[in-house]
Structures are given as structure tokens and as C-alpha cells.
Amino acid sequence: MLSYLFPKEMKKVKNQAAVLYAPHDIRIEERPVPTPGLREVLIEIKAVGVCGSDVHYYEHGRIGSYVVRQPLILGHESSGTIVAVGEGVNTHRIGQCSRERIPSLLQVQDQLDWSR
């Protein structure tokens, strides 16, 4: 991993997440700072939007047949700055702004009950 942060600075970085446990039960929690893997980037989040699905999960704990069965990290419409890159990503990306939908469906699918 290549980063513009030094190892000591990386240890000081906080990774806070809004975690939904049940309807009307959101907790701000510290999570480990991930290391970008192959073709991945690490983004220092500057802002996160609240979308309709976040509100619906907060209010009802579900959207249709997609039911929250275990803690779910909310906030997938975010923007920030790329601070580290994994293998296969051009190092010129470090410092660039990024607007991503995070986490991806693959990251949250284990947190939802997809049965109908």
C-alpha cells in the first residue's frame, strides 16, 4: 500500500461509522482503518449524505423483503480524498477527490436477509 500518510499518522486516523442495530438505534462506532487491496483505494471521508434507504432502514429496519438482521453500517453516498492506493492503482490518484457509493452491495449483503 502506498500512502501520503506516514505509519504513525495512519495509527492516529479514526474510522467512525454510523451503525444501525435496530429501528431508531444508531450508534457511532470506531472501526479498523482498512488497507486497500488490489485495485482499491482508501478514501478519507469528508462528507456523507443521508439517502432515502438510510432513512427507511432507520425508521423500519427494512426495505421491502430486505431486513436488517445484524448491525448495518449506514451512509453509502460519500465524498473525500484518496489517501492511499493498493496494488494496481496509479499513485497519482493519491490526493485526488473522490465521490463514491460506499459500501458496495457486496460489502453489505452479509448484513441483510435477502430471503423473500
GUSEMAR-75818 format. One line per field, with one value per atom (N, C-alpha, C, O): residue number from 1; residue in one letter; atom name; z negated, y negated, x. Coordinates in steps of 0.001 Angstrom, whole numbers, always signed. Layout:
BEGIN
nr NUM ...
rest A ...
atom CA ...
up Z ...
north Y ...
east X ...
//
This chain:
BEGIN
nr 1 1 1 1 2 2 2 2 3 3 3 3 4 4 4 4 5 5 5 5 6 6 6 6 7 7 7 7 8 8 8 8 9 9 9 9 10 10 10 10 11 11 11 11 12 12 12 12 13 13 13 13 14 14 14 14 15 15 15 15 16 16 16 16 17 17 17 17 18 18 18 18 19 19 19 19 20 20 20 20 21 21 21 21 22 22 22 22 23 23 23 23 24 24 24 24 25 25 25 25 26 26 26 26 27 27 27 27 28 28 28 28 29 29 29 29 30 30 30 30 31 31 31 31 32 32 32 32 33 33 33 33 34 34 34 34 35 35 35 35 36 36 36 36 37 37 37 37 38 38 38 38 39 39 39 39 40 40 40 40 41 41 41 41 42 42 42 42 43 43 43 43 44 44 44 44 45 45 45 45 46 46 46 46 47 47 47 47 48 48 48 48 49 49 49 49 50 50 50 50 51 51 51 51 52 52 52 52 53 53 53 53 54 54 54 54 55 55 55 55 56 56 56 56 57 57 57 57 58 58 58 58 59 59 59 59 60 60 60 60 61 61 61 61 62 62 62 62 63 63 63 63 64 64 64 64 65 65 65 65 66 66 66 66 67 67 67 67 68 68 68 68 69 69 69 69 70 70 70 70 71 71 71 71 72 72 72 72 73 73 73 73 74 74 74 74 75 75 75 75 76 76 76 76 77 77 77 77 78 78 78 78 79 79 79 79 80 80 80 80 81 81 81 81 82 82 82 82 83 83 83 83 84 84 84 84 85 85 85 85 86 86 86 86 87 87 87 87 88 88 88 88 89 89 89 89 90 90 90 90 91 91 91 91 92 92 92 92 93 93 93 93 94 94 94 94 95 95 95 95 96 96 96 96 97 97 97 97 98 98 98 98 99 99 99 99 100 100 100 100 101 101 101 101 102 102 102 102 103 103 103 103 104 104 104 104 105 105 105 105 106 106 106 106 107 107 107 107 108 108 108 108 109 109 109 109 110 110 110 110 111 111 111 111 112 112 112 112 113 113 113 113 114 114 114 114 115 115 115 115 116 116 116 116
rest M M M M L L L L S S S S Y Y Y Y L L L L F F F F P P P P K K K K E E E E M M M M K K K K K K K K V V V V K K K K N N N N Q Q Q Q A A A A A A A A V V V V L L L L Y Y Y Y A A A A P P P P H H H H D D D D I I I I R R R R I I I I E E E E E E E E R R R R P P P P V V V V P P P P T T T T P P P P G G G G L L L L R R R R E E E E V V V V L L L L I I I I E E E E I I I I K K K K A A A A V V V V G G G G V V V V C C C C G G G G S S S S D D D D V V V V H H H H Y Y Y Y Y Y Y Y E E E E H H H H G G G G R R R R I I I I G G G G S S S S Y Y Y Y V V V V V V V V R R R R Q Q Q Q P P P P L L L L I I I I L L L L G G G G H H H H E E E E S S S S S S S S G G G G T T T T I I I I V V V V A A A A V V V V G G G G E E E E G G G G V V V V N N N N T T T T H H H H R R R R I I I I G G G G Q Q Q Q C C C C S S S S R R R R E E E E R R R R I I I I P P P P S S S S L L L L L L L L Q Q Q Q V V V V Q Q Q Q D D D D Q Q Q Q L L L L D D D D W W W W S S S S R R R R
atom N CA C O N CA C O N CA C O N CA C O N CA C O N CA C O N CA C O N CA C O N CA C O N CA C O N CA C O N CA C O N CA C O N CA C O N CA C O N CA C O N CA C O N CA C O N CA C O N CA C O N CA C O N CA C O N CA C O N CA C O N CA C O N CA C O N CA C O N CA C O N CA C O N CA C O N CA C O N CA C O N CA C O N CA C O N CA C O N CA C O N CA C O N CA C O N CA C O N CA C O N CA C O N CA C O N CA C O N CA C O N CA C O N CA C O N CA C O N CA C O N CA C O N CA C O N CA C O N CA C O N CA C O N CA C O N CA C O N CA C O N CA C O N CA C O N CA C O N CA C O N CA C O N CA C O N CA C O N CA C O N CA C O N CA C O N CA C O N CA C O N CA C O N CA C O N CA C O N CA C O N CA C O N CA C O N CA C O N CA C O N CA C O N CA C O N CA C O N CA C O N CA C O N CA C O N CA C O N CA C O N CA C O N CA C O N CA C O N CA C O N CA C O N CA C O N CA C O N CA C O N CA C O N CA C O N CA C O N CA C O N CA C O N CA C O N CA C O N CA C O N CA C O N CA C O N CA C O N CA C O N CA C O N CA C O N CA C O N CA C O N CA C O N CA C O N CA C O N CA C O N CA C O N CA C O N CA C O N CA C O
up +0 +0 +0 -747 +830 +850 +289 +601 -548 -1226 -1377 -1425 -1455 -1755 -3264 -3716 -4042 -5500 -5941 -5378 -6931 -7499 -8426 -8918 -8690 -9538 -10881 -11326 -11542 -12820 -12645 -13489 -11547 -11284 -10996 -11417 -10285 -9967 -11242 -11305 -12259 -13515 -14230 -15034 -13959 -14604 -13884 -14442 -12657 -11864 -12484 -12847 -12601 -13129 -11971 -10944 -12154 -11158 -11877 -12394 -11905 -12606 -11629 -10469 -12127 -11301 -12055 -13273 -11317 -11868 -11683 -10557 -12792 -12744 -13254 -14384 -12406 -12768 -13392 -12780 -14621 -15309 -15251 -15222 -15234 -15183 -14778 -14789 -14424 -14116 -15255 -16427 -14898 -15842 -16784 -17823 -16451 -17281 -16420 -15897 -16286 -15551 -16560 -17464 -16394 -17273 -16410 -15370 -16868 -16200 -16817 -18023 -15985 -16469 -15715 -14552 -16399 -15761 -15054 -15608 -13854 -13075 -12632 -12520 -12377 -11907 -10579 -9745 -10389 -9111 -8146 -8399 -7053 -6121 -5326 -5137 -4873 -3981 -2576 -2348 -1621 -268 +350 +252 +982 +1659 +3137 +3564 +3900 +5344 +5989 +5826 +6722 +7448 +6532 +6973 +5272 +4335 +3874 +3956 +3385 +2809 +1414 +1111 +571 -749 -673 -284 -1044 -946 -2342 -3175 -2595 -3828 -3590 -2819 -4257 -4028 -4608 -5752 -3797 -4219 -4461 -5303 -3724 -3870 -3458 -2569 -4123 -3798 -3738 -4639 -2678 -2551 -3160 -3285 -3530 -4034 -2922 -2484 -2470 -1373 -1899 -3080 -1016 -1392 -1984 -2900 -1468 -2018 -3456 -4298 -3746 -5131 -6066 -7140 -5650 -6477 -6655 -7749 -5577 -5655 -6596 -7408 -6488 -7420 -8849 -9751 -9082 -10420 -10963 -12114 -10150 -10598 -10771 -11727 -9844 -9791 -9974 -10223 -9861 -9969 -8761 -8805 -7695 -6487 -5316 -5482 -4137 -2911 -2158 -1618 -2121 -1497 -2158 -3376 -1370 -1919 -2415 -2915 -2287 -2751 -4196 -4470 -5115 -6543 -7199 -6951 -8038 -8788 -9894 -10779 -9846 -10823 -11792 -12852 -11427 -12281 -12031 -11103 -12825 -12655 -11202 -10524 -10745 -9366 -9363 -10005 -8644 -8518 -7484 -6335 -7903 -7004 -6386 -6869 -5308 -4687 -3535 -3702 -2368 -1212 -135 +915 -385 +563 -61 -827 +272 -413 +576 +1746 +58 +856 -52 -1264 +543 -244 +642 +1848 +22 +701 +636 -419 +1738 +1776 +1025 +1376 -14 -848 -708 -1136 -120 +72 +1232 +1513 +1897 +3013 +2840 +2286 +3320 +3319 +4614 +5494 +4700 +5895 +7114 +7046 +8220 +9454 +9629 +10609 +8688 +8803 +8938 +8178 +9899 +10132 +8902 +8375 +8448 +7255 +7461 +6488 +8694 +8952 +8430 +8317 +8116 +7561 +6136 +5695 +5404 +4027 +4042 +4781 +3218 +3139 +3991 +3838 +4889 +5731 +4943 +4003 +5345 +4752 +5319 +6455 +4521 +4953 +4436 +3289 +5288 +4893 +5199 +6362 +4162 +4321 +3621 +2757 +4010 +3278 +2446 +2967 +1137 +233 -917 -1382 -1415 -910 +288 +510 +1040 +2201 +1733 +572 +2637 +2333 +1803 +909 +2344 +1879 +418 -292 -53 -1435 -2399 -3557 -1957 -2879 -2740 -3579 -1722 -1506 -2665 -2909 -3387 -4532 -5711 -6645 -5693 -6797 -6593 -7484 -5454 -5142 -4919 -4492 -5207 -4915 -3563 -3453 -2535 -1183 -840 +293 -1803 -1509 -1364 -1978 -563 -345 -960 -883
north +1174 +0 -1230 -1298 -2194 -3472 -4527 -4534 -5430 -6414 -7704 -7696 -8836 -10086 -10279 -11233 -9392 -9433 -8525 -7447 -8945 -8107 -7082 -7316 -5937 -4901 -5415 -4989 -6331 -6875 -7651 -7567 -8411 -9164 -8234 -8505 -7142 -6186 -5611 -5362 -5398 -4856 -5834 -5419 -7132 -8156 -8381 -8989 -7897 -8114 -7354 -6185 -8030 -7386 -6992 -7668 -5915 -5433 -5228 -4146 -6276 -6207 -5811 -6222 -5008 -4534 -4693 -4519 -5026 -5056 -3654 -3220 -2949 -1555 -1417 -1794 -872 -644 +735 +1741 +776 +2045 +2475 +3669 +1515 +1764 +441 -593 +454 -821 -1829 -1506 -3031 -4138 -3884 -4537 -2951 -2656 -2714 -1700 -3933 -4137 -4490 -5297 -3871 -4141 -4500 -3889 -5508 -5873 -5028 -5087 -4240 -3299 -3471 -3874 -3157 -3110 -1764 -718 -1808 -603 -637 -1721 +516 +514 -231 -177 -916 -1563 -462 +214 -276 +802 +482 -684 +1505 +1382 +1696 +2758 +783 +1069 +2267 +2416 +3106 +4279 +4006 +2854 +5060 +4981 +4109 +4367 +3077 +2147 +1426 +1064 +1211 +480 -789 -901 -1749 -2975 -3156 -2646 -3885 -4263 -5729 -6571 -6034 -7399 -7954 -7337 -9135 -9862 -10600 -11558 -10147 -10675 -12087 -12337 -12999 -14387 -14682 -15513 -14003 -14236 -12985 -12248 -12760 -11625 -12141 -12843 -11786 -12169 -11112 -9944 -11545 -10624 -10438 -11397 -9213 -8969 -8298 -7970 -8111 -7532 -6139 -5793 -5331 -3975 -4029 -3242 -4957 -5106 -5446 -4860 -6397 -6816 -5658 -5432 -4931 -3818 -2719 -2197 -2367 -1390 -1898 -1125 -3184 -3764 -3689 -3307 -4048 -4075 -2682 -2435 -1781 -499 +735 +1818 +615 +1767 +2686 +3824 +2182 +2999 +2117 +996 +2660 +2084 +3259 +4090 +3330 +4469 +5756 +5899 +6700 +8003 +7992 +9009 +6854 +6755 +6283 +5100 +7210 +6956 +6924 +7795 +5911 +5834 +6879 +6810 +7847 +8935 +8796 +9422 +7971 +7725 +6288 +5658 +5749 +4346 +4010 +4762 +2860 +2417 +1020 +113 +838 -476 -1277 -858 -2431 -3313 -4338 -4555 -4964 -6048 -5583 -5375 -5414 -4923 -6002 -5730 -7212 -8304 -9296 -10172 -9153 -9926 -10518 -10139 -11464 -12040 -12295 -12454 -12332 -12548 -12591 -12822 -12365 -12429 -11073 -10439 -10630 -9376 -9582 -10451 -8772 -8926 -7763 -7867 -6665 -5512 -4686 -4686 -3986 -3132 -1747 -1579 -776 +590 +897 +48 +2117 +2570 +2445 +2736 +2011 +1897 +560 +369 -386 -1717 -2719 -2676 -3613 -4630 -5525 -6013 -5737 -6546 -8008 -8752 -8427 -9798 -10020 -11163 -8950 -9081 -9632 -10226 -9442 -9940 -11458 -12158 -11946 -13379 -13815 -14938 -12956 -13303 -13209 -12423 -14023 -13949 -12742 -12330 -12194 -11025 -11123 -11503 -10779 -10711 -9291 -8907 -8524 -7097 -6712 -7433 -5573 -4962 -3854 -2806 -4100 -3193 -2870 -3801 -1693 -482 +68 -276 +906 +1501 +2555 +2964 +2981 +4023 +5276 +5941 +5602 +6798 +6674 +7679 +5450 +5261 +5360 +5728 +5043 +5078 +6332 +6572 +7128 +8252 +9237 +9901 +9349 +10246 +9709 +10457 +8419 +7807 +7820 +7405 +8280 +8293 +9702 +10586 +9898 +11167 +11006 +10301 +11668 +11499 +12477 +12489 +13291 +14252 +13528 +12486 +14085 +13476 +14326 +13982
east +848 +0 +888 +1864 +553 +1239 +303 -888 +839 +19 +784 +2014 +62 +739 +856 +1489 +259 +379 +1507 +1694 +2250 +3294 +2664 +1559 +3329 +2744 +2225 +1159 +2963 +2493 +1191 +299 +1080 -138 -1305 -2430 -1052 -2116 -2717 -3921 -1885 -2390 -3296 -4131 -3155 -3964 -5294 -6208 -5403 -6610 -7772 -7644 -8904 -10107 -11011 -11068 -11695 -12645 -13965 -14243 -14775 -16048 -17151 -17157 -18074 -19182 -20492 -20546 -21548 -22906 -23478 -23722 -23690 -24099 -25532 -25840 -26400 -27793 -27932 -27574 -28456 -28678 -30131 -30431 -31023 -32466 -33113 -32447 -34391 -35029 -34819 -35014 -34424 -34191 -33019 -32923 -32122 -30944 -29681 -29218 -29134 -27878 -26805 -27021 -25638 -24506 -23293 -23049 -22540 -21297 -20195 -19957 -19526 -18518 -17208 -17189 -16116 -14800 -14659 -14998 -14166 -13890 -12435 -11862 -11819 -10428 -10304 -11208 -9194 -8922 -8482 -7484 -9207 -8848 -7590 -7241 -6929 -5778 -6261 -6842 -6031 -6518 -5814 -4596 -6602 -6072 -5873 -5791 -5798 -5595 -6674 -7867 -6250 -7135 -8123 -9214 -7762 -8610 -7909 -6686 -8701 -8165 -8752 -9831 -8031 -8520 -8904 -8094 -10140 -10661 -10871 -11536 -10292 -10568 -11880 -11935 -12931 -14269 -14381 -14001 -14909 -15117 -16592 -16929 -17473 -18913 -19667 -19243 -20797 -21667 -23103 -23563 -23790 -25185 -26096 -25729 -27275 -28290 -29306 -29941 -29456 -30390 -31659 -31768 -32583 -33869 -33754 -34499 -32825 -32689 -32169 -32601 -31238 -30761 -31914 -32047 -32745 -33890 -34863 -35380 -35106 -36058 -35550 -36314 -34267 -33701 -33794 -34120 -33515 -33589 -35017 -35229 -35969 -37365 -37977 -38712 -37671 -38384 -37504 -38034 -36184 -35296 -35353 -34884 -35927 -36084 -36483 -36962 -36272 -36831 -37429 -36700 -38732 -39404 -38967 -39080 -38467 -38064 -36615 -36135 -35907 -34519 -34521 -34723 -34296 -34425 -33047 -32214 -32813 -31561 -31612 -32465 -30698 -30651 -29486 -29477 -28495 -27335 -26901 -27407 -25982 -25600 -25248 -24547 -25755 -25598 -24987 -25517 -23869 -23254 -24036 -24176 -24542 -25292 -24355 -23244 -24819 -24069 -23219 -22017 -23810 -23061 -22880 -22298 -23370 -23187 -22217 -22618 -20937 -19910 -18921 -18863 -18142 -17066 -15874 -16023 -14699 -13498 -12274 -12364 -11128 -9850 -9163 -9139 -8613 -7870 -6561 -5763 -6349 -5151 -4180 -3031 -4620 -3735 -4271 -5469 -3368 -3767 -3170 -2083 -3897 -3403 -2671 -2532 -2215 -1509 -2418 -3612 -1842 -2605 -3301 -4022 -3099 -3691 -2556 -1588 -2676 -1655 -1527 -2526 -292 -57 -446 -565 -644 -1102 -2521 -2966 -3226 -4582 -4562 -5545 -3451 -3359 -3509 -2817 -4421 -4704 -5875 -6356 -6351 -7488 -8787 -8909 -9749 -11080 -11802 -11567 -12668 -13422 -14840 -15073 -15781 -17184 -17631 -17756 -17868 -18140 -19435 -19935 -19960 -21077 -20457 -20077 -20360 -19665 -20591 -21248 -20715 -20091 -20847 -22008 -20201 -20851 -21836 -21826 -22674 -23651 -22960 -23484 -21796 -21090 -20686 -20638 -20392 -19988 -21154 -20958 -22361 -23497 -24346 -25214 -24127 -25027 -25021 -26029 -23907 -23863 -24653 -24941 -25016 -25724 -27235 -27976 -27700 -29112 -29620 -28877 -30871 -31511 -32208 -33211 -31665 -32157 -33287 -33769 -33709 -34773 -36110 -36339 -36959 -38281 -39356 -40536
//
